[in-house]
Amino acid sequence: KFDGVPSSFQFKFASYTPEREYMFQELSRKNDNCGTIWAWHGSPIANWHTILRTGLKNMSNTKNMKNGAAYGRGIYLAPNSGTSYWYCEPSRSDTWPLSMFNKSDYYGRGMTTNQNKYNTKHTGHGLYCLALCEILNHPKLKSPEPYYVVPTESWVMIRYLFIFNT
């Protein structure tokens, strides 16, 4: 369990194929054993089904781009979870009303909340989802100013997933 992350459900993400894992390690080896670095990615809860099935994708300059590409084309990750947190943008319409992730008693907060049509209680503004990712420290990867902008999808592996309700 990671300390310093708000009360959350934390998952080690291990769904890549052995071939994809091998390719990631080979890319490091072929680039003078460049190693890896860690960074955070935040996205609205509605995006996570696709992200978890297909991995993080470079949506820059496509119809699916949401936040622009001010620092260049690529997958945006931040060295600080607080930066990525602001890209989660939850809304009540994105949450799963019957999910255990969305019930106040799982967080021990005891807040009074509104009942919904499913007779469950919601707290806060909805569900947030952050990923802690391993990035290939490729010689072409620029320092985060303020983001890592990863131009190649194969350089990023989601390793941990954090789901929390605020």
GUTIFI-277041 format. One record per residue (C-alpha): residue in three letters; x, y, z; residue number from 1. Coordinates in steps of 0.2 Angstrom, whole numbers, plus 2048, in hexadecimal, padded with zeros to 3 digits. Example, Ala and Ser with C-alpha at 12.3 -4.5 7.8 and 13.67 -1.06 7.14 Angstrom:
<recs>
REC type  c1  c2  c3 seq
REC  ALA 83E 7EA 827   1
REC  SER 844 7FB 824   2
</recs>
This chain:
<recs>
REC type  c1  c2  c3 seq
REC  LYS 800 800 800   1
REC  PHE 806 811 7FB   2
REC  ASP 806 81E 80A   3
REC  GLY 802 830 806   4
REC  VAL 7F4 82C 7FA   5
REC  PRO 7E3 831 800   6
REC  SER 7D8 823 806   7
REC  SER 7D7 818 7F7   8
REC  PHE 7D5 807 7F0   9
REC  GLN 7E6 803 7E9  10
REC  PHE 7E9 7F6 7DB  11
REC  LYS 7F9 7EF 7D4  12
REC  PHE 7F6 7EF 7C1  13
REC  ALA 7FC 7DF 7B9  14
REC  SER 7F2 7DC 7A9  15
REC  TYR 7FF 7DF 79C  16
REC  THR 804 7D0 791  17
REC  PRO 815 7C8 793  18
REC  GLU 819 7CF 782  19
REC  ARG 815 7E0 787  20
REC  GLU 81F 7DF 797  21
REC  TYR 82E 7D8 78D  22
REC  MET 82D 7E6 780  23
REC  PHE 82D 7F3 78E  24
REC  GLN 83D 7EB 795  25
REC  GLU 845 7E9 784  26
REC  LEU 842 7FB 780  27
REC  SER 84C 7FF 790  28
REC  ARG 85A 7F3 78B  29
REC  LYS 85B 7FA 779  30
REC  ASN 85D 80C 780  31
REC  ASP 86C 809 78A  32
REC  ASN 862 801 799  33
REC  CYS 85A 812 79B  34
REC  GLY 850 80C 7AA  35
REC  THR 83F 813 7AF  36
REC  ILE 837 821 7B9  37
REC  TRP 826 822 7C1  38
REC  ALA 818 82F 7BE  39
REC  TRP 806 831 7C1  40
REC  HIS 7F7 832 7B4  41
REC  GLY 7E6 839 7B8  42
REC  SER 7D6 837 7AE  43
REC  PRO 7C3 838 7B0  44
REC  ILE 7BC 828 7B7  45
REC  ALA 7B2 826 7A6  46
REC  ASN 7C3 823 79D  47
REC  TRP 7CA 815 7A8  48
REC  HIS 7C1 807 7A1  49
REC  THR 7C9 80A 790  50
REC  ILE 7DA 80E 798  51
REC  LEU 7DA 7FE 7A2  52
REC  ARG 7D6 7F4 793  53
REC  THR 7E1 7FC 786  54
REC  GLY 7EE 806 790  55
REC  LEU 7F2 818 790  56
REC  LYS 7F1 81F 77E  57
REC  ASN 7F8 82F 776  58
REC  MET 7E8 839 772  59
REC  SER 7F1 849 76E  60
REC  ASN 7E9 851 75E  61
REC  THR 7DB 844 75D  62
REC  LYS 7C8 846 75F  63
REC  ASN 7CA 83E 770  64
REC  MET 7D7 84B 777  65
REC  LYS 7CF 853 786  66
REC  ASN 7DD 85F 78D  67
REC  GLY 7E7 865 77F  68
REC  ALA 7F9 862 77B  69
REC  ALA 801 872 781  70
REC  TYR 812 869 785  71
REC  GLY 812 85E 775  72
REC  ARG 80A 84E 76F  73
REC  GLY 80A 83F 77B  74
REC  ILE 803 837 78B  75
REC  TYR 804 844 799  76
REC  LEU 80A 83E 7AA  77
REC  ALA 810 848 7B9  78
REC  PRO 81D 844 7C6  79
REC  ASN 811 84A 7D4  80
REC  SER 800 841 7D7  81
REC  GLY 7F9 852 7DB  82
REC  THR 7FB 858 7CA  83
REC  SER 7F3 849 7C2  84
REC  TYR 7E5 84A 7CE  85
REC  TRP 7DE 859 7C6  86
REC  TYR 7DB 850 7B6  87
REC  CYS 7D0 843 7BE  88
REC  GLU 7C0 84E 7BD  89
REC  PRO 7B3 843 7C5  90
REC  SER 7A1 847 7C3  91
REC  ARG 792 83E 7CB  92
REC  SER 78D 837 7BA  93
REC  ASP 79E 82E 7B8  94
REC  THR 79C 825 7C9  95
REC  TRP 796 813 7CC  96
REC  PRO 787 815 7D8  97
REC  LEU 788 803 7DE  98
REC  SER 79B 802 7DF  99
REC  MET 7A3 7FF 7F0 100
REC  PHE 7AF 80D 7EA 101
REC  ASN 7A1 819 7EB 102
REC  LYS 79B 816 7FD 103
REC  SER 79F 821 80B 104
REC  ASP 7A0 813 818 105
REC  TYR 7B0 80C 80F 106
REC  TYR 7B9 81C 813 107
REC  GLY 7B4 81E 825 108
REC  ARG 7AF 830 822 109
REC  GLY 79D 82F 829 110
REC  MET 798 83E 81E 111
REC  THR 786 841 81C 112
REC  THR 782 83F 809 113
REC  ASN 773 83F 7FD 114
REC  GLN 76A 82E 7F9 115
REC  ASN 768 82A 7E7 116
REC  LYS 75C 81E 7DE 117
REC  TYR 767 80F 7E3 118
REC  ASN 765 814 7F5 119
REC  THR 778 815 7F7 120
REC  LYS 782 824 7FE 121
REC  HIS 78E 82E 7F5 122
REC  THR 79C 839 7FC 123
REC  GLY 7A6 847 7F5 124
REC  HIS 7A6 84A 7E2 125
REC  GLY 7A8 839 7DB 126
REC  LEU 7B5 82C 7D7 127
REC  TYR 7C7 831 7D3 128
REC  CYS 7D3 825 7CA 129
REC  LEU 7E6 828 7C9 130
REC  ALA 7F3 81C 7C2 131
REC  LEU 805 81B 7C7 132
REC  CYS 80F 817 7B7 133
REC  GLU 820 811 7B3 134
REC  ILE 827 81A 7A5 135
REC  LEU 836 815 79A 136
REC  ASN 844 822 79E 137
REC  HIS 848 824 78C 138
REC  PRO 855 830 786 139
REC  LYS 848 839 77C 140
REC  LEU 83C 83B 78B 141
REC  LYS 83D 84D 791 142
REC  SER 83E 853 7A3 143
REC  PRO 82D 857 7AA 144
REC  GLU 829 869 7A8 145
REC  PRO 81C 867 7B0 146
REC  TYR 817 857 7A8 147
REC  TYR 820 848 7A0 148
REC  VAL 819 847 78E 149
REC  VAL 81C 835 788 150
REC  PRO 81B 835 775 151
REC  THR 81B 822 774 152
REC  GLU 80D 817 77C 153
REC  SER 819 808 77E 154
REC  TRP 824 813 78A 155
REC  VAL 816 813 797 156
REC  MET 810 805 7A2 157
REC  ILE 802 807 7AF 158
REC  ARG 808 7FE 7BF 159
REC  TYR 7FC 804 7CD 160
REC  LEU 7EA 80B 7CD 161
REC  PHE 7E3 815 7DB 162
REC  ILE 7D0 818 7DD 163
REC  PHE 7C9 824 7EA 164
REC  ASN 7BA 82E 7EE 165
REC  THR 7BB 840 7F3 166
</recs>
